[in-house]
Amino acid sequence: MTTPAIQGPAIVYGASGHGRVVADILRASGIEVEGFVDDDPLADRQVSGLNILGDGEWLAEQAGRQVAVALGVGDNFDRRAIAERCVSAGIPLLTAVHPSATIAPSARVSPGVVIMAHAVVNADAMVGQGATINTGAIVEHDCRVGDFAHLSPRVAIGGHVQVGNLSWLGIGSTVIANIKIGAYSIIGAGATVLHDVDDWVVAVGTPARVLRELARRI
């Protein structure tokens, strides 16, 4: 899979560290980045050599232009809200794939996904809308990564793993084959998941065990 061509420049929504990485991915892919959009009124006017062009209201006014938005926000729920606003305004979501990432031809990658440097998405895997596959993460064959989920750096998930919508797998965590991670759940950094994990829980350790339930944010 290659990053789709777009008409006109890209705009990165979010000017934090995560957003700066996304901007670097686009530029490494030969995509012109016009600047950032950020809803923080205290944000610097220029980040990584790129201007902060405005906030979400400014972006909505650009709907008639040939621009696309890459999602540069790490928080899953915030990223979903931003994506919904962009789609409602008629602004397309850009899929950002670092040139060093390896994406199988049979893998399916949805709009708004970010796949960072040295990540791998193997045969017949599916990555849902707005998901983040962070630096060096491995998505094995036949996996299903849900919408707006986040696989942190060096996460590895075995074949046929299902990761629910808006779930977050912490840095260096490992999920063995055929496991289901429920929606909206968090897997702690370095955890090893050997059994299915329910929705709306935090699981940590090796083997991973449920630490607590999460407050529901839907």
Backbone torsions as a table, in degrees:
resi	resn	phi	psi	omega
1	MET	NA	139.7	176.1
2	THR	-118.7	158.0	178.0
3	THR	-64.8	128.5	-176.2
4	PRO	-66.0	147.6	176.0
5	ALA	-70.7	147.8	177.2
6	ILE	-127.7	157.1	174.2
7	GLN	-93.0	118.4	179.7
8	GLY	87.3	-176.7	-174.3
9	PRO	-79.7	167.2	175.2
10	ALA	-101.7	152.1	173.0
11	ILE	-123.0	135.0	178.2
12	VAL	-98.8	124.2	178.6
13	TYR	-90.7	107.8	-177.9
14	GLY	116.4	120.4	-175.5
15	ALA	-112.4	19.9	176.0
16	SER	-79.4	-170.4	178.0
17	GLY	-57.5	-41.9	179.3
18	HIS	-60.5	-45.1	179.8
19	GLY	-64.3	-36.0	178.7
20	ARG	-65.4	-36.8	175.8
21	VAL	-64.0	-41.9	179.0
22	VAL	-62.1	-42.2	177.4
23	ALA	-60.3	-41.1	178.2
24	ASP	-63.6	-38.4	177.9
25	ILE	-61.1	-45.6	-179.5
26	LEU	-62.5	-45.3	-178.3
27	ARG	-66.6	-36.3	176.6
28	ALA	-65.2	-23.7	179.1
29	SER	-90.0	3.4	178.7
30	GLY	82.0	18.3	-179.7
31	ILE	-98.2	129.2	177.5
32	GLU	-69.2	130.5	177.7
33	VAL	-109.9	117.6	-178.7
34	GLU	-73.1	-36.1	-178.6
35	GLY	161.3	-167.3	-178.7
36	PHE	-107.8	154.3	163.5
37	VAL	-115.7	136.1	-179.3
38	ASP	-149.1	136.8	-178.3
39	ASP	-87.1	-1.0	178.4
40	ASP	-84.6	112.4	-177.5
41	PRO	-67.4	-14.9	179.9
42	LEU	-91.9	-1.5	-178.5
43	ALA	-62.2	144.2	176.0
44	ASP	-59.0	151.6	-178.0
45	ARG	-75.6	-18.1	177.3
46	GLN	-137.7	136.0	-179.0
47	VAL	-136.0	129.7	178.2
48	SER	51.2	37.0	179.2
49	GLY	77.8	6.1	-179.8
50	LEU	-118.8	142.7	179.9
51	ASN	-76.5	148.4	165.7
52	ILE	-86.9	113.4	-168.7
53	LEU	-81.5	-25.1	-177.7
54	GLY	161.7	-165.8	-179.8
55	ASP	-107.2	-167.2	-177.7
56	GLY	-61.7	-33.5	178.1
57	GLU	-66.6	-40.3	176.0
58	TRP	-60.6	-42.8	-178.5
59	LEU	-61.9	-40.9	-179.5
60	ALA	-59.4	-29.3	179.8
61	GLU	-74.5	-11.6	-178.6
62	GLN	-92.2	7.7	-172.4
63	ALA	-58.7	-27.5	-179.3
64	GLY	-80.7	-9.1	-179.9
65	ARG	-88.6	162.7	177.5
66	GLN	-87.8	74.6	177.7
67	VAL	-127.1	159.3	174.3
68	ALA	-133.0	155.1	-175.6
69	VAL	-113.9	129.5	169.3
70	ALA	-98.5	137.7	-174.7
71	LEU	-84.5	113.3	-176.4
72	GLY	-112.4	32.8	-178.4
73	VAL	-117.8	129.5	-175.6
74	GLY	-76.9	-37.1	-176.9
75	ASP	-65.2	127.3	-174.6
76	ASN	-61.2	-44.1	-176.2
77	PHE	-70.4	-40.7	176.1
78	ASP	-64.3	-39.8	-179.9
79	ARG	-63.9	-39.9	177.4
80	ARG	-63.1	-43.7	-179.0
81	ALA	-62.9	-40.8	178.4
82	ILE	-64.6	-44.6	179.6
83	ALA	-60.1	-42.7	-179.6
84	GLU	-62.9	-39.4	178.7
85	ARG	-65.6	-41.3	179.7
86	CYS	-63.6	-46.9	-178.7
87	VAL	-63.2	-41.0	179.3
88	SER	-63.0	-32.7	179.6
89	ALA	-83.9	-1.9	179.7
90	GLY	80.2	20.3	179.4
91	ILE	-100.0	119.4	-175.5
92	PRO	-69.9	150.2	176.4
93	LEU	-91.5	133.7	-178.7
94	LEU	-95.8	136.8	172.4
95	THR	-90.0	123.7	-176.6
96	ALA	-110.2	118.6	-178.2
97	VAL	-125.6	121.3	178.4
98	HIS	-65.6	141.5	-178.7
99	PRO	-58.9	-23.9	-179.8
100	SER	-85.1	-7.6	177.8
101	ALA	-71.6	152.6	178.7
102	THR	-114.8	115.7	-178.2
103	ILE	-120.1	120.2	179.8
104	ALA	-63.0	144.6	177.8
105	PRO	-57.4	-29.9	-178.0
106	SER	-88.0	-5.3	178.2
107	ALA	-72.2	150.3	178.4
108	ARG	-117.2	121.3	-176.3
109	VAL	-120.4	123.5	-172.1
110	SER	-85.4	167.4	177.7
111	PRO	-60.5	147.5	176.3
112	GLY	81.4	1.2	179.0
113	VAL	-75.7	146.6	170.0
114	VAL	-119.3	125.6	177.1
115	ILE	-121.2	116.4	-169.3
116	MET	-91.4	-178.3	-171.7
117	ALA	-57.3	135.8	173.3
118	HIS	63.7	13.2	172.9
119	ALA	-74.6	158.8	-179.5
120	VAL	-131.7	131.6	172.9
121	VAL	-125.7	111.6	-169.6
122	ASN	-93.0	-174.6	-166.6
123	ALA	-53.9	132.0	173.5
124	ASP	60.8	16.2	171.7
125	ALA	-74.7	156.8	178.7
126	MET	-130.9	129.0	179.5
127	VAL	-116.2	120.2	-173.0
128	GLY	-76.7	169.3	-175.6
129	GLN	-52.9	133.4	172.2
130	GLY	69.9	9.7	179.7
131	ALA	-75.5	157.7	177.0
132	THR	-119.1	124.0	172.7
133	ILE	-109.4	101.2	-167.9
134	ASN	-79.7	-178.8	-170.6
135	THR	-53.7	123.3	174.5
136	GLY	71.7	9.0	179.2
137	ALA	-74.1	150.7	-178.0
138	ILE	-121.9	122.4	174.5
139	VAL	-111.6	108.9	-174.3
140	GLU	-78.8	178.1	-174.7
141	HIS	-57.4	142.2	172.7
142	ASP	64.8	16.7	176.0
143	CYS	-77.0	158.7	174.5
144	ARG	-127.4	110.8	177.2
145	VAL	-102.0	120.4	-171.2
146	GLY	-72.0	168.7	178.5
147	ASP	-57.4	133.1	173.6
148	PHE	59.9	21.6	169.9
149	ALA	-76.5	164.6	-178.5
150	HIS	-138.2	117.7	172.0
151	LEU	-100.6	112.1	-175.1
152	SER	-70.4	173.2	179.5
153	PRO	-53.1	136.4	174.3
154	ARG	65.8	17.0	169.7
155	VAL	-67.7	143.5	175.1
156	ALA	-132.3	123.4	176.5
157	ILE	-119.8	130.6	-176.4
158	GLY	-74.8	176.0	-176.5
159	GLY	-57.8	143.1	175.7
160	HIS	64.8	20.2	174.1
161	VAL	-76.6	142.0	173.8
162	GLN	-114.0	124.8	176.6
163	VAL	-111.2	120.9	-173.9
164	GLY	-69.8	163.1	178.3
165	ASN	-54.6	136.2	173.9
166	LEU	62.4	16.7	174.0
167	SER	-81.5	157.1	-175.9
168	TRP	-130.2	120.5	177.1
169	LEU	-102.6	121.1	-173.2
170	GLY	-71.4	166.5	-175.3
171	ILE	-52.8	129.2	174.0
172	GLY	72.3	9.9	178.5
173	SER	-75.7	156.2	-176.0
174	THR	-131.5	135.4	177.9
175	VAL	-124.1	121.7	-178.8
176	ILE	-73.5	166.2	-174.3
177	ALA	-58.7	148.9	171.8
178	ASN	70.1	19.1	179.3
179	ILE	-95.3	149.3	174.9
180	LYS	-113.4	122.6	172.6
181	ILE	-98.5	121.9	-176.1
182	GLY	-66.4	166.6	179.3
183	ALA	-68.2	146.7	172.7
184	TYR	66.9	15.8	-177.4
185	SER	-97.0	164.2	-180.0
186	ILE	-124.7	130.3	173.8
187	ILE	-107.2	126.1	-174.1
188	GLY	-67.5	157.5	179.1
189	ALA	-58.1	134.5	176.8
190	GLY	75.2	2.6	-178.5
191	ALA	-69.6	154.9	174.5
192	THR	-120.8	113.9	-173.8
193	VAL	-96.1	116.0	-178.4
194	LEU	-109.7	-11.4	-178.2
195	HIS	-137.1	159.0	179.0
196	ASP	-56.5	149.0	179.7
197	VAL	-120.4	133.4	-177.8
198	ASP	-72.8	172.3	172.5
199	ASP	-67.3	152.0	168.2
200	TRP	57.7	43.3	175.9
201	VAL	-133.9	161.9	169.5
202	VAL	-107.7	126.4	178.4
203	ALA	-122.3	133.9	-176.3
204	VAL	-137.7	162.2	170.9
205	GLY	94.2	178.8	179.6
206	THR	-132.8	109.1	-4.5
207	PRO	-70.9	154.8	-176.6
208	ALA	-65.9	134.5	176.7
209	ARG	-130.8	150.3	-178.0
210	VAL	-68.3	124.6	178.4
211	LEU	-89.6	-42.8	-178.9
212	ARG	-165.5	168.2	171.9
213	GLU	-91.4	155.0	-179.9
214	LEU	-100.2	148.0	171.1
215	ALA	-68.6	137.7	-173.9
216	ARG	-82.5	130.6	-173.4
217	ARG	-113.1	7.8	-175.9
218	ILE	-60.6	NA	NA
